[in-house]
Amino acid sequence: MEYLLQQIINGVTLGSIYGLIAIGYTMVFGIIGMVNFAHGDVFMLSTFIALIFLLLLTQVLGLGSLAIALFIVLILAMLLTSLWAWAIERLAYRPLRGSFRLAPLISAIGMSIFLSNLVQVTQGPRNKPVPSILGEVITLSEREGYSVTLSYRQILIVVVTGVLLLAFWYIVQKTSLGRAQRACEQDRRMAALLGVDVDRTISLTFVIGAALAAVAGLLFMIYYGVVNFNDGFVPGVKAFTAAVLGGIGSLPGAVLGGLLIGLIETLWSAYFSIDYKDVATFSILAVTLVFLPSGLLGKPEVEKV
């Protein structure tokens, strides 16, 4: 029982990171119907931005307070990652918005490859270690020599994910930006006729998604203690899978899908062969979509005629 509880804690932590990344996928797809396959590499880029600023503050400038250093790193990572996402949307996606449907997808894949290779060339192909942060643990129970522990970094990840989900749900549901996003999701042409700045709304959506990816990147860096230029592909694909599983277009669905993917991956690795954990994850996704094509919390798409 203790072993199962420990794996559930690990799965919820991992799923929270997937959920934060998945929100970026689901927001962009909800408005312009495009899968931003470069989003995973934007997440990867944010991990390197966070690492560079963390090392500058703590080892070069000698900032003694870890909490202040992490807060500064978080703000800078969100700003720079959002700037990258704004530039990507402006240069790689907006000119192709009226083109045939595959053009933005091809551009997104190309941008993904560009970001991955850019980081590989500038930072090198090897793993970059991260100084140990919040490694202290709380022992929840101990029986027959096995302890169930909860680390401070796990608490941080789950709490931050919950707070951000509530904050961005409020933004989408209760603010003028959220109303503009929902209007663009329903009908971009009609929204433009009614005075909504569609280009600005889409750009802000990319910026918000990138800011969340930056938060996920910092948490990923703290949790695993190492970053690599390949870290954008696999977490990005799993986050996209989480968005589809939860119901792409739904913010709570993205986080729910992330939690489910994290739990499936962790529990399968704990009780079965770790070599097949991804097979199990995507198999369950396929089965779910057979019976629930819109995902767990998604709404069926109605074709207007």
C-alpha positions in Angstrom: 0.0 0.0 0.0 2.8 2.4 0.8 4.5 1.7 -2.5 1.3 2.4 -4.4 0.8 5.7 -2.4 4.3 6.8 -3.3 3.8 6.1 -7.0 0.5 8.0 -6.9 2.3 11.0 -5.4 5.0 10.7 -8.1 2.4 10.4 -10.9 0.4 13.4 -9.7 3.7 15.5 -9.7 4.7 14.4 -13.2 1.1 14.9 -14.4 1.0 18.4 -13.1 4.0 19.3 -15.3 2.3 17.7 -18.3 -0.9 19.6 -17.5 0.8 23.0 -17.5 2.3 22.3 -20.9 -1.0 20.9 -22.2 -2.8 24.1 -21.5 -0.7 25.9 -24.1 -1.7 23.3 -26.7 -5.4 23.4 -25.9 -5.6 27.2 -25.8 -4.0 27.6 -29.3 -6.0 24.8 -30.8 -9.2 26.1 -29.3 -8.8 29.5 -31.0 -7.2 28.8 -34.4 -7.6 25.0 -34.7 -3.9 24.5 -35.1 -1.6 22.1 -33.2 1.5 24.1 -32.2 4.0 21.3 -32.4 6.8 23.9 -31.5 5.2 24.3 -28.1 7.2 21.4 -26.6 10.4 23.0 -27.7 9.4 26.4 -26.4 9.0 24.5 -23.1 12.5 23.0 -23.5 13.9 26.5 -24.3 12.4 27.8 -21.1 14.3 25.2 -19.1 17.6 26.5 -20.4 16.6 30.1 -19.9 15.8 29.3 -16.3 19.0 27.4 -15.8 21.2 30.2 -17.2 19.6 32.9 -15.1 19.7 30.7 -12.0 23.4 30.1 -12.4 24.0 33.8 -13.0 22.1 34.9 -9.9 23.4 32.2 -7.5 27.0 31.5 -8.7 28.1 34.6 -10.6 26.2 37.4 -8.7 26.2 35.5 -5.4 22.6 36.0 -4.5 22.1 34.2 -1.2 18.3 33.8 -1.0 17.1 30.9 -3.0 13.5 32.0 -2.9 14.3 35.4 -4.3 16.5 33.8 -7.0 13.7 31.4 -8.0 11.2 34.2 -8.2 13.5 36.4 -10.4 14.3 33.4 -12.6 10.6 32.6 -12.9 9.7 36.2 -14.0 12.6 36.4 -16.5 11.9 32.9 -17.9 8.2 33.8 -18.5 9.1 37.1 -20.1 11.8 35.7 -22.5 9.8 32.6 -23.3 6.7 34.6 -24.1 8.8 36.9 -26.3 10.0 33.9 -28.2 6.4 32.6 -28.6 5.2 36.0 -29.8 8.0 36.1 -32.4 7.2 32.6 -33.6 3.5 33.4 -34.0 4.3 36.6 -35.8 6.9 35.2 -38.2 6.0 31.6 -38.7 2.3 31.2 -38.2 0.4 34.5 -38.9 1.5 34.8 -42.6 0.2 31.3 -43.2 -3.1 31.7 -41.4 -5.1 32.0 -44.6 -3.2 29.3 -46.4 -4.1 25.6 -46.8 -4.5 23.7 -43.5 -1.2 21.8 -43.7 0.9 24.9 -44.1 0.9 26.1 -40.4 1.5 22.5 -39.3 4.5 22.2 -41.5 5.7 25.5 -40.2 5.2 24.4 -36.6 7.3 21.2 -37.2 10.0 23.3 -38.9 10.1 25.7 -36.0 10.3 22.8 -33.6 13.4 21.5 -35.4 14.9 25.0 -35.5 14.5 25.5 -31.7 15.9 22.1 -30.9 18.9 22.5 -33.1 19.5 26.1 -31.9 19.7 25.0 -28.3 21.9 22.0 -29.3 24.4 24.2 -31.1 24.5 27.0 -28.5 24.4 24.9 -25.3 25.8 21.6 -26.5 24.3 18.1 -26.7 25.2 16.9 -23.2 23.0 17.0 -20.1 23.2 20.2 -18.1 23.1 19.5 -14.3 21.1 21.8 -12.1 22.0 22.6 -8.5 19.9 20.7 -5.9 16.8 22.7 -5.0 14.2 21.9 -2.4 15.5 18.4 -1.9 14.1 18.1 1.6 11.3 15.5 2.1 8.5 14.9 4.5 8.0 11.3 5.6 4.2 10.6 5.5 4.4 7.0 6.8 6.9 4.2 7.3 6.1 0.5 7.5 8.3 -2.6 7.1 11.3 -0.5 6.1 9.5 1.4 3.3 8.8 5.1 3.6 6.2 7.2 1.8 7.8 10.6 1.3 6.6 13.9 -0.1 9.3 16.4 -1.2 9.0 20.1 -1.0 9.5 20.3 -4.8 6.6 18.0 -5.3 4.4 20.2 -3.1 5.6 23.2 -5.0 4.7 21.7 -8.4 1.2 20.6 -7.4 0.3 23.8 -5.7 1.6 26.0 -8.6 -0.3 23.9 -11.1 -3.6 24.3 -9.1 -3.2 28.0 -8.6 -2.4 28.6 -12.3 -5.3 26.5 -13.5 -7.7 28.6 -11.3 -6.1 31.9 -12.4 -6.3 31.1 -16.1 -9.7 29.6 -15.9 -10.8 33.0 -14.3 -9.0 34.9 -17.1 -10.8 32.9 -19.8 -14.2 33.0 -18.2 -14.4 36.4 -16.5 -12.2 38.9 -18.3 -12.4 40.8 -21.6 -9.5 38.8 -23.0 -11.2 35.6 -22.2 -14.4 36.8 -23.9 -12.4 37.7 -27.0 -10.7 34.3 -26.9 -14.1 32.5 -26.7 -15.5 34.7 -29.5 -12.5 33.8 -31.7 -12.9 30.2 -30.9 -16.6 30.2 -32.1 -16.2 32.3 -35.2 -13.1 34.5 -35.9 -14.6 36.3 -38.8 -17.7 37.3 -36.9 -15.6 38.3 -33.9 -13.6 40.6 -36.1 -16.8 42.2 -37.5 -17.9 42.8 -33.9 -14.7 44.7 -33.1 -12.5 42.0 -31.6 -8.8 42.4 -32.5 -8.3 38.8 -33.7 -4.5 39.1 -34.4 -3.9 40.6 -30.9 -6.0 37.9 -29.2 -4.2 35.1 -31.0 -0.8 36.6 -30.1 -1.7 37.0 -26.5 -2.9 33.4 -26.5 0.5 32.3 -27.7 2.2 34.5 -25.1 0.0 33.1 -22.2 0.7 29.5 -23.3 4.4 30.2 -23.5 4.4 31.8 -20.0 2.8 28.6 -18.6 5.3 26.5 -20.5 8.1 28.6 -18.8 6.6 27.8 -15.4 6.5 24.2 -16.3 10.1 24.4 -17.5 11.3 25.8 -14.2 9.4 23.1 -12.3 10.7 20.4 -14.6 14.3 21.7 -14.0 13.8 21.7 -10.3 12.2 18.3 -10.2 14.6 16.3 -12.4 17.8 18.3 -11.7 19.0 18.1 -15.3 18.1 19.6 -18.7 18.8 18.5 -22.2 18.0 19.9 -25.7 15.9 16.8 -26.4 13.6 17.5 -23.4 11.1 19.3 -25.7 10.0 16.3 -27.8 8.8 13.6 -25.5 7.2 15.8 -22.8 5.7 17.9 -25.6 4.1 14.9 -27.3 2.8 13.6 -23.9 1.4 17.0 -23.1 -0.4 17.1 -26.4 -1.7 13.6 -25.7 -2.9 14.9 -22.3 -4.7 17.8 -24.0 -6.4 15.4 -26.4 -7.3 12.9 -23.7 -8.8 15.6 -21.4 -10.7 17.2 -24.3 -8.7 19.7 -26.4 -10.1 23.1 -25.9 -10.8 22.6 -22.2 -8.4 24.0 -19.6 -9.5 21.7 -16.8 -9.4 18.8 -19.3 -5.8 19.6 -20.1 -4.8 19.4 -16.5 -6.9 16.3 -15.9 -5.4 14.6 -19.0 -1.9 15.5 -17.7 -2.6 14.0 -14.3 -3.9 10.8 -16.0 -0.9 10.5 -18.3 1.4 11.0 -15.4 -0.4 8.4 -13.2 -0.5 5.9 -16.1 3.2 6.3 -16.9 4.3 6.1 -13.3 2.1 3.2 -12.2 3.0 1.2 -15.3 6.7 1.8 -14.7 6.3 0.7 -11.1 4.4 -2.6 -11.7 5.3 -3.6 -15.2 8.1 -3.2 -17.7 9.3 0.4 -18.0 10.1 -0.2 -21.7 6.4 -0.3 -22.4 5.2 2.7 -20.4 4.7 4.9 -23.5 2.9 2.1 -25.3 0.5 1.8 -22.3 -0.1 5.5 -22.3 -0.9 5.9 -25.9 -3.0 2.7 -26.0 -5.2 4.0 -23.2 -5.5 7.3 -25.2 -6.6 5.3 -28.3 -9.2 3.3 -26.3 -10.6 6.5 -24.7 -11.0 8.3 -28.0 -12.8 5.3 -29.5 -15.5 5.7 -27.0 -15.1 9.4 -26.2 -13.9 11.1 -29.4 -14.1 14.6 -27.8 -12.0 13.5 -24.8 -13.1 13.3 -21.2 -14.2 16.9 -20.7 -14.3 18.1 -24.3 -17.5 19.2 -26.1 -18.6 17.6 -29.3 -17.8 19.7 -32.3 -20.9 20.9 -34.2 -20.5 21.5 -37.9 -22.3 24.7 -38.9 -24.2 24.6 -42.2 
